[in-house]
Amino acid sequence: MLPFSAAADRNKDVILETLRPILANRTKVLEIGSGNGQHAVHVTNALPHITWQCSDLPDNIPGITERLKQDGNDRTPAPLALDVAAPLWPLPAPNGPEAFDAVFTANTLHIMSFEHVEQFFTRAGEVLSTQNGALCVYGPLKYGGEFTTDSNAAFDVQLKSWNPVSGIRDFEALDALAQKAGLKFTADHAMPANNQLVVWERG
């Protein structure tokens, strides 16, 4: 049986519709932390101009591979084993013909250390197209140090009980990292289940 995320399935349509205008003039997406590849399949089936490159830690690659083999298409290439903490990501140059013009990640930044969050933004800035790159981050956020809901506050406590270095991140801290990586905040979309989808773009 294929690995399956109920949360990814519940939110796939609203994520697709939020990404649709962002990806209208873009063609190649890199997903960081693909889980089991559900977003790749759903988005590429709906948007035939998009190629979606999945990536994740090595342990998750077999499940993604099986998902793409069963449900994928010619625009969902084999997933890449990629650790956010790696000093260099094994990806095309940002000014070449194979450059990624969008990076997407869902529900990852709160489960990694803030050091790895910093590396995520640095590396994303390095691999995104120098012309029209867009970074799209989905998940729960804090604003000005405040949780948006009591349930997110409780979730943060739970996250820290599992791993003290994890936790819901402050928008302001992420925005500072994005600016340092050469990206400008352009949109913050409220999403179901107390999540956000935040977009930063070049220039």
C-alpha positions in Angstrom: 0.0 0.0 0.0 1.2 3.5 -0.9 2.0 5.9 2.0 -0.8 8.4 2.4 -1.2 11.7 4.1 -4.8 12.6 5.1 -3.8 16.2 5.6 -2.2 16.5 2.2 -5.3 15.0 0.6 -7.7 17.3 2.5 -5.7 20.5 1.6 -4.7 19.6 -2.0 -7.4 21.5 -3.7 -7.0 24.8 -1.8 -3.2 24.6 -2.2 -3.6 24.0 -5.9 -6.0 26.9 -6.4 -3.7 29.2 -4.4 -0.7 28.1 -6.4 -2.5 28.3 -9.8 -1.9 32.1 -10.4 1.6 31.9 -8.9 2.6 29.1 -11.3 0.7 30.5 -14.3 4.0 31.9 -15.9 6.3 29.4 -14.3 7.1 25.9 -15.4 9.5 24.1 -13.1 8.9 23.5 -9.4 11.2 22.1 -6.8 9.4 20.7 -3.7 11.3 20.4 -0.5 10.0 17.6 1.8 7.7 15.9 -0.6 6.5 13.3 1.9 4.9 10.8 -0.4 4.4 12.8 -3.6 0.7 13.6 -3.4 1.2 17.3 -4.1 3.3 16.6 -7.2 0.6 14.3 -8.7 -2.3 16.6 -7.9 -0.7 19.8 -9.2 0.8 18.4 -12.4 -2.5 16.6 -13.3 -4.2 20.0 -13.0 -1.5 22.2 -14.6 -0.1 20.5 -17.7 2.7 23.1 -18.2 4.3 22.3 -14.8 7.2 19.9 -14.1 7.4 19.1 -10.4 10.6 17.8 -8.9 10.0 16.0 -5.6 12.8 15.8 -3.0 13.1 14.5 0.5 15.4 12.8 3.0 16.7 9.4 1.7 14.3 7.3 3.9 11.3 8.8 2.2 12.5 8.4 -1.4 11.1 4.8 -1.9 7.6 5.9 -1.0 7.7 8.9 -3.3 9.2 6.7 -6.1 6.3 4.3 -5.8 3.7 7.0 -5.7 5.1 8.6 -8.9 5.4 5.3 -10.6 1.7 4.5 -9.9 0.1 8.0 -10.2 2.7 10.3 -11.8 3.3 11.4 -15.3 6.1 12.6 -17.6 6.3 15.8 -15.6 7.0 14.1 -12.3 10.7 13.0 -12.6 12.3 10.6 -10.1 12.6 12.2 -6.7 15.9 13.6 -5.4 17.4 12.6 -2.1 18.1 16.0 -0.6 18.9 17.1 2.9 18.1 20.8 3.7 21.3 20.9 5.8 23.6 20.0 2.9 26.0 22.8 2.1 25.2 22.6 -1.5 22.0 21.2 -3.2 22.7 19.0 -6.2 20.6 21.1 -8.6 20.9 23.1 -11.8 22.3 26.6 -11.8 19.7 29.3 -11.2 20.5 31.1 -14.5 20.5 28.0 -16.8 17.8 26.5 -19.0 17.0 23.9 -16.3 16.6 26.4 -13.5 13.7 26.1 -11.0 11.4 29.1 -11.2 9.5 28.0 -8.1 10.3 26.3 -4.8 7.4 24.9 -2.7 7.4 23.3 0.8 4.5 22.2 3.0 4.6 21.6 6.7 8.4 21.3 7.0 9.8 24.5 8.7 8.2 23.7 12.0 9.6 20.2 12.2 13.3 21.2 11.6 15.6 23.3 13.7 15.8 27.0 13.1 19.4 26.5 11.9 18.0 24.3 9.2 15.3 26.8 8.4 18.1 29.4 7.8 19.8 26.9 5.5 16.6 26.3 3.7 16.2 29.9 2.8 19.8 30.3 1.8 19.8 27.3 -0.5 16.4 28.1 -1.9 17.7 31.6 -2.8 20.7 30.0 -4.5 18.7 27.5 -6.7 15.8 29.7 -7.7 15.8 31.3 -11.1 17.5 34.7 -11.1 14.7 36.0 -13.4 11.4 35.2 -11.8 11.9 32.8 -8.9 9.1 32.3 -6.4 9.3 30.7 -3.0 6.1 29.3 -1.6 5.9 28.1 2.1 2.8 26.4 3.5 2.2 25.7 7.2 1.4 27.3 10.5 3.0 30.6 11.5 3.3 33.1 14.3 3.1 36.9 13.8 4.9 39.2 16.1 5.6 36.3 18.4 1.9 35.5 18.8 0.1 32.3 17.7 -2.9 32.8 15.4 -5.0 30.3 17.4 -5.0 28.4 20.7 -4.8 25.2 18.8 -1.6 26.3 17.1 -0.2 27.2 20.5 -1.0 23.7 21.7 0.5 22.3 18.6 3.8 24.2 19.2 4.0 22.7 22.7 3.5 19.2 21.2 6.1 19.8 18.6 8.7 20.8 21.2 7.8 17.8 23.3 8.8 15.6 20.3 11.9 17.7 19.5 13.0 20.8 21.4 14.5 22.5 18.4 11.3 22.4 16.4 8.3 24.8 16.6 6.0 27.1 14.8 8.1 29.9 13.2 7.6 33.7 13.2 6.7 35.2 9.9 9.0 38.1 10.6 12.0 35.8 11.1 11.2 34.0 7.9 10.8 37.3 6.0 14.2 38.5 7.2 15.8 35.2 5.9 14.0 35.6 2.6 15.2 39.2 2.1 18.7 38.0 2.9 18.3 35.4 0.1 17.3 38.1 -2.4 13.5 37.5 -2.2 10.7 40.0 -1.6 7.5 39.2 0.3 4.5 39.4 -2.1 1.5 37.5 -0.5 0.2 35.7 2.6 -2.8 33.5 2.0 -4.9 32.2 4.9 -5.5 28.5 4.5 -7.6 25.8 6.2 -6.7 24.3 9.6 -4.9 27.5 10.8 -2.2 27.4 8.1 -0.8 30.0 5.8 0.7 30.0 2.3 3.3 32.7 2.1 5.0 33.8 -1.2 8.3 35.5 -1.8 9.6 36.5 -5.2 12.6 37.9 -7.0 12.9 41.6 -7.3 
